[in-house]
Amino acid sequence: MAAKLSTITAGTLKISAMSNDAPPLMSTVDGHRVGFEADLGRALADELGLTLEWVSVEEWGQLRVELDTGRCDAILCCQAITPDREKEVAFTRPYASFDEGIVVRVDSAITSAEDLAGRKVGAVAGTTNIALARSFSGATAVEFGSGDDALGAMCDAVVSGEVDAMIDDELLLPAVTASGELRVAFVCPTKNPCALALRKESGDLVAALDEALTRMFDDGRMRTLWQAHFTEKAFPFA
């Protein structure tokens, strides 16, 4: 199959992802990417008979730049499928589904969406998280830059009181709350479907990745991969 696919470099699958650590999705240990999405990227490259090459970026917005300018074949970095994004990129079938969590200081009185009225809610620019922040009635959405320490900057802002709450994907929140200074106030069951994003003209590669994902779902490997990294979160697909 590899010889038939129109990848940037023959025999190689170049996947773009953030360079920052975001366990359990993706982290770098001794120069080696680990985590759910890292393992998925390797499995997909193997299924297609291609050599995997990671293209690292430090800012969220740079992911699309790498794709649009032809420096990667696909993005594998928690790309939620949205109507606006579907106008610009081609998505594979979803490989995951994530809810979104609202994080506050441990001494905050916020426990529900109604409590966010009149409050400042932070989220990374250009994400589904900032779209959710804007949806809360009476809340003021505060955009944070898409750099490699955006998550850390948001955590610091909540701790210092610069903002009252922050939003990120639920599965990333155990690492955020590990210090004991922050807690999850509540979770919004948005169930955002996530998939690999490719250029519109990469139809053959999208089809090949879809076929590979389908094989992994059908033979149980996707469930096994999910359960290996998300031990307390039910597999989101039947």
Residue pairs with C-beta under 8 A, 6 or more apart in sequence:
1 48
1 49
1 208
2 11
2 48
2 49
2 50
3 10
3 11
4 204
5 48
5 50
5 204
5 205
5 208
6 202
6 204
6 205
7 13
7 14
7 50
7 73
7 205
8 14
8 70
8 71
8 72
8 73
9 53
11 50
11 51
12 50
12 51
12 52
12 53
13 44
13 45
13 48
13 50
13 51
13 52
13 53
13 73
13 74
14 53
14 54
14 55
14 71
14 72
14 73
14 74
15 41
15 45
15 52
15 53
15 54
15 55
15 72
15 73
15 74
15 75
15 76
15 196
16 54
16 55
16 56
16 57
16 63
16 66
16 67
16 71
16 72
16 74
16 75
16 76
16 77
17 26
17 33
17 37
17 41
17 54
17 55
17 56
17 57
17 63
17 75
17 76
17 77
18 26
18 56
18 57
18 58
18 60
18 63
18 77
18 148
19 28
19 56
19 57
19 58
19 148
20 58
20 148
20 149
20 151
21 27
21 28
22 35
22 78
22 151
22 172
22 175
23 35
23 172
23 175
24 35
24 36
24 171
24 229
24 230
25 35
25 36
25 37
25 78
25 171
25 172
25 229
26 33
26 34
26 35
26 36
26 37
26 38
26 77
27 33
27 34
27 35
27 38
28 34
33 41
33 54
35 229
36 96
36 225
36 226
36 228
36 229
36 230
37 76
37 77
37 78
39 225
39 228
39 229
40 76
40 95
40 225
41 52
41 54
41 76
42 52
43 212
43 216
43 221
43 225
44 196
44 209
44 212
44 213
45 51
45 52
47 212
47 215
47 216
48 208
48 209
48 212
55 66
55 71
55 72
57 63
57 65
57 66
58 147
58 148
59 145
59 146
59 147
59 148
60 124
60 125
60 126
60 127
60 146
60 150
61 125
61 126
61 146
62 146
63 75
63 77
63 79
64 75
64 88
64 89
64 197
66 72
66 75
67 74
67 75
67 89
67 197
67 198
67 199
68 199
70 199
73 198
73 202
73 205
74 196
74 197
74 198
74 202
74 205
74 209
75 89
75 196
75 197
75 198
76 196
78 96
78 98
78 169
78 194
79 85
79 91
79 194
79 195
79 196
79 197
80 98
80 127
80 128
80 192
80 193
80 194
81 91
81 94
81 192
81 193
81 194
81 195
82 128
82 131
85 91
85 197
88 200
89 197
89 198
89 199
89 200
90 197
90 198
90 199
90 200
90 202
90 203
90 206
91 195
91 196
91 197
91 198
91 206
92 195
92 196
92 198
92 206
92 209
92 210
92 213
93 195
93 210
93 213
93 214
94 193
94 194
94 195
95 194
95 195
95 196
95 213
95 222
96 193
96 194
96 226
96 236
97 191
97 192
97 193
97 194
97 236
97 237
98 169
98 170
98 171
98 190
98 191
98 192
98 194
99 169
99 170
99 187
99 188
99 189
99 190
99 191
99 192
100 128
100 129
100 132
100 167
100 168
100 169
100 170
100 187
100 188
100 190
100 192
101 167
101 168
101 169
101 170
101 173
101 184
101 185
101 186
101 187
101 188
102 110
102 113
102 116
102 121
102 165
102 166
102 167
102 184
102 185
102 186
102 187
102 188
103 155
103 158
103 165
103 166
103 167
103 168
103 173
103 176
103 177
103 182
103 183
103 184
103 185
104 110
104 158
104 164
104 165
104 166
104 182
104 183
104 185
105 158
105 159
105 161
105 181
105 182
105 183
106 180
106 181
106 182
106 183
108 164
108 165
108 183
108 185
109 115
110 116
110 119
110 164
110 165
110 185
111 185
111 186
112 185
112 186
113 136
113 137
113 186
113 188
114 137
115 185
116 136
116 138
116 139
116 164
116 165
117 136
117 137
117 138
117 139
118 138
118 139
119 138
119 139
119 140
119 163
119 164
119 165
120 139
120 140
120 142
120 162
120 163
120 164
120 165
121 133
121 136
121 139
121 140
121 141
121 142
121 163
121 164
121 165
121 166
121 167
122 133
122 141
122 142
122 143
122 144
122 154
122 157
122 158
122 163
122 165
122 166
122 167
123 129
123 130
123 132
123 133
123 141
123 142
123 143
123 144
123 154
123 166
123 167
123 168
124 130
124 143
124 144
124 145
124 146
124 150
124 151
124 154
124 168
125 143
125 144
125 145
125 146
126 146
128 190
128 192
129 167
129 168
129 169
130 141
130 143
130 167
132 167
132 188
132 190
133 139
133 141
133 142
133 167
134 141
142 157
142 163
144 150
144 153
144 154
144 157
145 153
147 153
151 168
151 172
151 176
154 163
154 166
154 168
155 166
155 176
155 181
155 182
156 162
157 163
157 166
158 164
158 165
158 166
158 182
159 181
159 182
165 185
168 176
169 192
170 184
170 187
170 233
171 230
171 233
173 184
176 182
177 183
177 184
191 236
196 209
198 205
198 206
198 209
213 222
215 221
216 222
216 225
217 223
217 237
222 235
222 237
223 235
223 237
226 233
226 235
226 236
227 235
